[in-house]
Amino acid sequence: MLTGLEGPSPAYQVALDMLKRGVIAGPILVAIGAAIWGGPGAGAVAYALGLVLVNFWLSAAIIAATSRISLALLMGGVMFGFLLRLGLIFLAVWLVRDVGWVDMLALGIAIIVTHLGLLAWELKYVSASLAYPGLKPSKPAKSAKEAATL
């Protein structure tokens, strides 16, 4: 429990990939928000997208930083980091509750849809094997038998 983990963090690698996908999907999501709710909808979707991307990045940063120190700190960081990140999202929503450029219904829907949508999209690219933790390799690795015959 007091041993840290060496090497790059797969969680950070996955989070950076999700940030990339969020930036790709961002203009489309903002356009959908504008089409449904007008200007306040576009503002709300852009704000929600920023919140979600910061949330994913902060989650990965906590995991990457604490895993190098110890597994016990990693577990504590994940648990209390979740509570901290939830509190930050609450605070961010509470701060814009009365401004004119944010539609609250659009903001709530965008936060939920963006979180779930990016997670579902990223699921396609995550490797669940110990050989390739994090993202799947872009080209399949050759087996030992195939490499021996070359």
Rosetta constraint file for C-alpha pairs under 8 A:
AtomPair CA 1 CA 70 HARMONIC 6.27 0.50
AtomPair CA 1 CA 71 HARMONIC 5.00 0.50
AtomPair CA 1 CA 72 HARMONIC 5.26 0.50
AtomPair CA 2 CA 69 HARMONIC 7.65 0.50
AtomPair CA 2 CA 70 HARMONIC 4.74 0.50
AtomPair CA 2 CA 71 HARMONIC 6.07 0.50
AtomPair CA 2 CA 72 HARMONIC 6.39 0.50
AtomPair CA 3 CA 69 HARMONIC 6.97 0.50
AtomPair CA 3 CA 70 HARMONIC 4.81 0.50
AtomPair CA 3 CA 71 HARMONIC 6.24 0.50
AtomPair CA 4 CA 67 HARMONIC 5.64 0.50
AtomPair CA 4 CA 68 HARMONIC 4.51 0.50
AtomPair CA 4 CA 69 HARMONIC 4.61 0.50
AtomPair CA 4 CA 70 HARMONIC 4.06 0.50
AtomPair CA 4 CA 71 HARMONIC 6.02 0.50
AtomPair CA 5 CA 67 HARMONIC 5.64 0.50
AtomPair CA 5 CA 68 HARMONIC 4.94 0.50
AtomPair CA 5 CA 69 HARMONIC 7.33 0.50
AtomPair CA 5 CA 70 HARMONIC 7.20 0.50
AtomPair CA 5 CA 71 HARMONIC 7.74 0.50
AtomPair CA 6 CA 68 HARMONIC 6.29 0.50
AtomPair CA 8 CA 12 HARMONIC 7.99 0.50
AtomPair CA 8 CA 64 HARMONIC 7.92 0.50
AtomPair CA 9 CA 13 HARMONIC 6.50 0.50
AtomPair CA 9 CA 63 HARMONIC 7.85 0.50
AtomPair CA 9 CA 64 HARMONIC 5.45 0.50
AtomPair CA 10 CA 14 HARMONIC 6.18 0.50
AtomPair CA 10 CA 133 HARMONIC 5.90 0.50
AtomPair CA 10 CA 134 HARMONIC 4.26 0.50
AtomPair CA 10 CA 135 HARMONIC 7.47 0.50
AtomPair CA 11 CA 15 HARMONIC 6.08 0.50
AtomPair CA 11 CA 60 HARMONIC 5.39 0.50
AtomPair CA 11 CA 63 HARMONIC 6.98 0.50
AtomPair CA 11 CA 64 HARMONIC 7.01 0.50
AtomPair CA 11 CA 134 HARMONIC 6.49 0.50
AtomPair CA 12 CA 16 HARMONIC 6.13 0.50
AtomPair CA 12 CA 57 HARMONIC 7.54 0.50
AtomPair CA 12 CA 60 HARMONIC 4.78 0.50
AtomPair CA 12 CA 61 HARMONIC 6.49 0.50
AtomPair CA 12 CA 63 HARMONIC 7.73 0.50
AtomPair CA 12 CA 64 HARMONIC 6.39 0.50
AtomPair CA 13 CA 17 HARMONIC 6.35 0.50
AtomPair CA 13 CA 134 HARMONIC 6.39 0.50
AtomPair CA 13 CA 135 HARMONIC 7.21 0.50
AtomPair CA 14 CA 18 HARMONIC 6.22 0.50
AtomPair CA 14 CA 122 HARMONIC 7.82 0.50
AtomPair CA 14 CA 126 HARMONIC 7.29 0.50
AtomPair CA 14 CA 134 HARMONIC 5.90 0.50
AtomPair CA 14 CA 135 HARMONIC 6.29 0.50
AtomPair CA 15 CA 19 HARMONIC 6.17 0.50
AtomPair CA 15 CA 56 HARMONIC 5.99 0.50
AtomPair CA 15 CA 57 HARMONIC 5.82 0.50
AtomPair CA 15 CA 60 HARMONIC 6.04 0.50
AtomPair CA 16 CA 20 HARMONIC 6.30 0.50
AtomPair CA 16 CA 57 HARMONIC 7.10 0.50
AtomPair CA 17 CA 21 HARMONIC 6.36 0.50
AtomPair CA 17 CA 122 HARMONIC 7.76 0.50
AtomPair CA 18 CA 22 HARMONIC 6.03 0.50
AtomPair CA 18 CA 53 HARMONIC 7.86 0.50
AtomPair CA 18 CA 56 HARMONIC 7.84 0.50
AtomPair CA 18 CA 118 HARMONIC 6.53 0.50
AtomPair CA 18 CA 119 HARMONIC 7.77 0.50
AtomPair CA 18 CA 122 HARMONIC 6.34 0.50
AtomPair CA 19 CA 23 HARMONIC 6.25 0.50
AtomPair CA 19 CA 53 HARMONIC 5.88 0.50
AtomPair CA 19 CA 56 HARMONIC 7.75 0.50
AtomPair CA 19 CA 57 HARMONIC 7.54 0.50
AtomPair CA 20 CA 24 HARMONIC 6.37 0.50
AtomPair CA 21 CA 25 HARMONIC 6.14 0.50
AtomPair CA 21 CA 118 HARMONIC 7.33 0.50
AtomPair CA 22 CA 26 HARMONIC 5.72 0.50
AtomPair CA 22 CA 49 HARMONIC 7.40 0.50
AtomPair CA 22 CA 53 HARMONIC 6.99 0.50
AtomPair CA 22 CA 118 HARMONIC 6.87 0.50
AtomPair CA 23 CA 27 HARMONIC 7.66 0.50
AtomPair CA 25 CA 29 HARMONIC 6.23 0.50
AtomPair CA 26 CA 30 HARMONIC 6.12 0.50
AtomPair CA 26 CA 46 HARMONIC 7.29 0.50
AtomPair CA 26 CA 49 HARMONIC 6.95 0.50
AtomPair CA 27 CA 31 HARMONIC 6.09 0.50
AtomPair CA 28 CA 32 HARMONIC 6.26 0.50
AtomPair CA 29 CA 33 HARMONIC 6.22 0.50
AtomPair CA 29 CA 45 HARMONIC 6.79 0.50
AtomPair CA 29 CA 46 HARMONIC 7.94 0.50
AtomPair CA 30 CA 34 HARMONIC 6.12 0.50
AtomPair CA 30 CA 41 HARMONIC 7.75 0.50
AtomPair CA 30 CA 42 HARMONIC 4.92 0.50
AtomPair CA 30 CA 43 HARMONIC 7.58 0.50
AtomPair CA 30 CA 45 HARMONIC 5.49 0.50
AtomPair CA 30 CA 46 HARMONIC 5.89 0.50
AtomPair CA 31 CA 35 HARMONIC 6.08 0.50
AtomPair CA 31 CA 42 HARMONIC 6.63 0.50
AtomPair CA 32 CA 36 HARMONIC 6.27 0.50
AtomPair CA 32 CA 42 HARMONIC 7.63 0.50
AtomPair CA 33 CA 37 HARMONIC 5.80 0.50
AtomPair CA 33 CA 38 HARMONIC 6.88 0.50
AtomPair CA 33 CA 41 HARMONIC 4.71 0.50
AtomPair CA 33 CA 42 HARMONIC 4.72 0.50
AtomPair CA 33 CA 44 HARMONIC 7.69 0.50
AtomPair CA 33 CA 45 HARMONIC 6.01 0.50
AtomPair CA 33 CA 106 HARMONIC 7.08 0.50
AtomPair CA 34 CA 38 HARMONIC 4.22 0.50
AtomPair CA 34 CA 39 HARMONIC 5.58 0.50
AtomPair CA 34 CA 40 HARMONIC 7.41 0.50
AtomPair CA 34 CA 41 HARMONIC 5.22 0.50
AtomPair CA 34 CA 42 HARMONIC 4.40 0.50
AtomPair CA 36 CA 41 HARMONIC 7.01 0.50
AtomPair CA 37 CA 41 HARMONIC 4.44 0.50
AtomPair CA 37 CA 42 HARMONIC 7.24 0.50
AtomPair CA 37 CA 103 HARMONIC 7.48 0.50
AtomPair CA 37 CA 106 HARMONIC 7.28 0.50
AtomPair CA 38 CA 42 HARMONIC 6.41 0.50
AtomPair CA 39 CA 43 HARMONIC 6.25 0.50
AtomPair CA 39 CA 101 HARMONIC 6.88 0.50
AtomPair CA 40 CA 44 HARMONIC 6.02 0.50
AtomPair CA 40 CA 100 HARMONIC 6.93 0.50
AtomPair CA 40 CA 101 HARMONIC 4.49 0.50
AtomPair CA 40 CA 102 HARMONIC 4.52 0.50
AtomPair CA 40 CA 103 HARMONIC 5.07 0.50
AtomPair CA 41 CA 45 HARMONIC 6.10 0.50
AtomPair CA 41 CA 101 HARMONIC 7.85 0.50
AtomPair CA 41 CA 102 HARMONIC 6.33 0.50
AtomPair CA 41 CA 103 HARMONIC 5.45 0.50
AtomPair CA 41 CA 106 HARMONIC 5.60 0.50
AtomPair CA 41 CA 107 HARMONIC 7.46 0.50
AtomPair CA 42 CA 46 HARMONIC 6.14 0.50
AtomPair CA 42 CA 102 HARMONIC 7.95 0.50
AtomPair CA 43 CA 47 HARMONIC 6.07 0.50
AtomPair CA 43 CA 101 HARMONIC 5.88 0.50
AtomPair CA 43 CA 102 HARMONIC 5.55 0.50
AtomPair CA 43 CA 103 HARMONIC 7.78 0.50
AtomPair CA 44 CA 48 HARMONIC 5.98 0.50
AtomPair CA 44 CA 101 HARMONIC 7.29 0.50
AtomPair CA 44 CA 102 HARMONIC 4.68 0.50
AtomPair CA 44 CA 103 HARMONIC 5.84 0.50
AtomPair CA 44 CA 104 HARMONIC 7.21 0.50
AtomPair CA 44 CA 106 HARMONIC 5.98 0.50
AtomPair CA 44 CA 107 HARMONIC 4.74 0.50
AtomPair CA 44 CA 110 HARMONIC 7.55 0.50
AtomPair CA 45 CA 49 HARMONIC 6.00 0.50
AtomPair CA 45 CA 106 HARMONIC 6.65 0.50
AtomPair CA 45 CA 107 HARMONIC 5.89 0.50
AtomPair CA 45 CA 110 HARMONIC 5.55 0.50
AtomPair CA 45 CA 111 HARMONIC 7.78 0.50
AtomPair CA 46 CA 50 HARMONIC 6.28 0.50
AtomPair CA 47 CA 51 HARMONIC 6.26 0.50
AtomPair CA 47 CA 107 HARMONIC 7.58 0.50
AtomPair CA 48 CA 52 HARMONIC 6.13 0.50
AtomPair CA 48 CA 107 HARMONIC 5.91 0.50
AtomPair CA 48 CA 108 HARMONIC 7.92 0.50
AtomPair CA 48 CA 110 HARMONIC 5.89 0.50
AtomPair CA 48 CA 111 HARMONIC 5.14 0.50
AtomPair CA 48 CA 114 HARMONIC 7.78 0.50
AtomPair CA 49 CA 53 HARMONIC 6.12 0.50
AtomPair CA 49 CA 110 HARMONIC 7.37 0.50
AtomPair CA 49 CA 111 HARMONIC 6.96 0.50
AtomPair CA 49 CA 114 HARMONIC 6.70 0.50
AtomPair CA 50 CA 54 HARMONIC 6.11 0.50
AtomPair CA 51 CA 55 HARMONIC 6.01 0.50
AtomPair CA 51 CA 89 HARMONIC 6.87 0.50
AtomPair CA 51 CA 92 HARMONIC 7.88 0.50
AtomPair CA 51 CA 111 HARMONIC 7.71 0.50
AtomPair CA 52 CA 56 HARMONIC 6.26 0.50
AtomPair CA 52 CA 111 HARMONIC 6.65 0.50
AtomPair CA 52 CA 114 HARMONIC 6.98 0.50
AtomPair CA 52 CA 115 HARMONIC 6.24 0.50
AtomPair CA 53 CA 57 HARMONIC 6.17 0.50
AtomPair CA 54 CA 58 HARMONIC 5.92 0.50
AtomPair CA 55 CA 59 HARMONIC 6.13 0.50
AtomPair CA 55 CA 85 HARMONIC 6.42 0.50
AtomPair CA 56 CA 60 HARMONIC 6.33 0.50
AtomPair CA 57 CA 61 HARMONIC 6.08 0.50
AtomPair CA 58 CA 62 HARMONIC 6.14 0.50
AtomPair CA 58 CA 85 HARMONIC 7.78 0.50
AtomPair CA 59 CA 63 HARMONIC 6.37 0.50
AtomPair CA 59 CA 78 HARMONIC 7.65 0.50
AtomPair CA 59 CA 81 HARMONIC 7.00 0.50
AtomPair CA 59 CA 82 HARMONIC 7.55 0.50
AtomPair CA 59 CA 85 HARMONIC 7.79 0.50
AtomPair CA 60 CA 64 HARMONIC 6.00 0.50
AtomPair CA 61 CA 65 HARMONIC 5.99 0.50
AtomPair CA 62 CA 66 HARMONIC 6.02 0.50
AtomPair CA 62 CA 74 HARMONIC 7.96 0.50
AtomPair CA 62 CA 77 HARMONIC 6.34 0.50
AtomPair CA 62 CA 78 HARMONIC 7.12 0.50
AtomPair CA 62 CA 81 HARMONIC 7.01 0.50
AtomPair CA 63 CA 67 HARMONIC 5.82 0.50
AtomPair CA 63 CA 74 HARMONIC 6.21 0.50
AtomPair CA 63 CA 77 HARMONIC 6.94 0.50
AtomPair CA 63 CA 78 HARMONIC 6.63 0.50
AtomPair CA 64 CA 68 HARMONIC 6.75 0.50
AtomPair CA 65 CA 69 HARMONIC 7.25 0.50
AtomPair CA 66 CA 70 HARMONIC 6.47 0.50
AtomPair CA 66 CA 71 HARMONIC 7.54 0.50
AtomPair CA 66 CA 73 HARMONIC 5.69 0.50
AtomPair CA 66 CA 74 HARMONIC 4.77 0.50
AtomPair CA 66 CA 77 HARMONIC 6.57 0.50
AtomPair CA 67 CA 71 HARMONIC 5.85 0.50
AtomPair CA 67 CA 73 HARMONIC 7.13 0.50
AtomPair CA 67 CA 74 HARMONIC 5.07 0.50
AtomPair CA 69 CA 73 HARMONIC 6.97 0.50
AtomPair CA 69 CA 74 HARMONIC 7.84 0.50
AtomPair CA 70 CA 74 HARMONIC 6.25 0.50
AtomPair CA 71 CA 75 HARMONIC 6.28 0.50
AtomPair CA 72 CA 76 HARMONIC 6.34 0.50
AtomPair CA 73 CA 77 HARMONIC 5.80 0.50
AtomPair CA 74 CA 78 HARMONIC 6.07 0.50
AtomPair CA 75 CA 79 HARMONIC 6.27 0.50
AtomPair CA 76 CA 80 HARMONIC 5.93 0.50
AtomPair CA 76 CA 81 HARMONIC 7.78 0.50
AtomPair CA 77 CA 81 HARMONIC 5.21 0.50
AtomPair CA 78 CA 82 HARMONIC 6.02 0.50
AtomPair CA 79 CA 83 HARMONIC 6.74 0.50
AtomPair CA 80 CA 84 HARMONIC 6.09 0.50
AtomPair CA 81 CA 85 HARMONIC 5.96 0.50
AtomPair CA 82 CA 86 HARMONIC 6.09 0.50
AtomPair CA 83 CA 87 HARMONIC 6.14 0.50
AtomPair CA 84 CA 88 HARMONIC 6.20 0.50
AtomPair CA 85 CA 89 HARMONIC 6.25 0.50
AtomPair CA 86 CA 90 HARMONIC 6.21 0.50
AtomPair CA 87 CA 91 HARMONIC 6.08 0.50
AtomPair CA 88 CA 92 HARMONIC 6.02 0.50
AtomPair CA 89 CA 93 HARMONIC 6.17 0.50
AtomPair CA 90 CA 94 HARMONIC 5.99 0.50
AtomPair CA 91 CA 95 HARMONIC 6.06 0.50
AtomPair CA 92 CA 96 HARMONIC 6.80 0.50
AtomPair CA 93 CA 97 HARMONIC 6.17 0.50
AtomPair CA 96 CA 102 HARMONIC 7.03 0.50
AtomPair CA 97 CA 102 HARMONIC 7.58 0.50
AtomPair CA 97 CA 104 HARMONIC 6.79 0.50
AtomPair CA 102 CA 106 HARMONIC 7.83 0.50
AtomPair CA 102 CA 107 HARMONIC 7.09 0.50
AtomPair CA 103 CA 107 HARMONIC 6.16 0.50
AtomPair CA 104 CA 108 HARMONIC 6.16 0.50
AtomPair CA 105 CA 109 HARMONIC 6.18 0.50
AtomPair CA 106 CA 110 HARMONIC 5.84 0.50
AtomPair CA 107 CA 111 HARMONIC 6.09 0.50
AtomPair CA 108 CA 112 HARMONIC 6.41 0.50
AtomPair CA 109 CA 113 HARMONIC 5.95 0.50
AtomPair CA 110 CA 114 HARMONIC 5.64 0.50
AtomPair CA 111 CA 115 HARMONIC 6.10 0.50
AtomPair CA 112 CA 116 HARMONIC 6.21 0.50
AtomPair CA 113 CA 117 HARMONIC 5.59 0.50
AtomPair CA 114 CA 118 HARMONIC 5.87 0.50
AtomPair CA 115 CA 119 HARMONIC 6.25 0.50
AtomPair CA 116 CA 120 HARMONIC 6.05 0.50
AtomPair CA 117 CA 121 HARMONIC 6.04 0.50
AtomPair CA 118 CA 122 HARMONIC 5.97 0.50
AtomPair CA 119 CA 123 HARMONIC 6.11 0.50
AtomPair CA 120 CA 124 HARMONIC 7.24 0.50
AtomPair CA 121 CA 125 HARMONIC 7.75 0.50
AtomPair CA 122 CA 126 HARMONIC 6.43 0.50
AtomPair CA 125 CA 135 HARMONIC 5.75 0.50
AtomPair CA 125 CA 136 HARMONIC 5.82 0.50
AtomPair CA 126 CA 134 HARMONIC 5.78 0.50
AtomPair CA 126 CA 135 HARMONIC 4.43 0.50
AtomPair CA 126 CA 136 HARMONIC 5.54 0.50
AtomPair CA 127 CA 132 HARMONIC 6.20 0.50
AtomPair CA 127 CA 133 HARMONIC 5.92 0.50
AtomPair CA 127 CA 134 HARMONIC 5.67 0.50
AtomPair CA 127 CA 135 HARMONIC 5.16 0.50
AtomPair CA 127 CA 136 HARMONIC 4.60 0.50
AtomPair CA 128 CA 132 HARMONIC 7.54 0.50
AtomPair CA 128 CA 133 HARMONIC 6.54 0.50
AtomPair CA 128 CA 134 HARMONIC 7.54 0.50
AtomPair CA 129 CA 133 HARMONIC 5.98 0.50
AtomPair CA 132 CA 136 HARMONIC 6.40 0.50
AtomPair CA 132 CA 137 HARMONIC 7.19 0.50
AtomPair CA 137 CA 141 HARMONIC 7.83 0.50
AtomPair CA 142 CA 146 HARMONIC 6.03 0.50
AtomPair CA 142 CA 147 HARMONIC 6.18 0.50
AtomPair CA 143 CA 147 HARMONIC 6.22 0.50
AtomPair CA 144 CA 148 HARMONIC 6.12 0.50
AtomPair CA 145 CA 149 HARMONIC 6.50 0.50
AtomPair CA 146 CA 150 HARMONIC 6.67 0.50
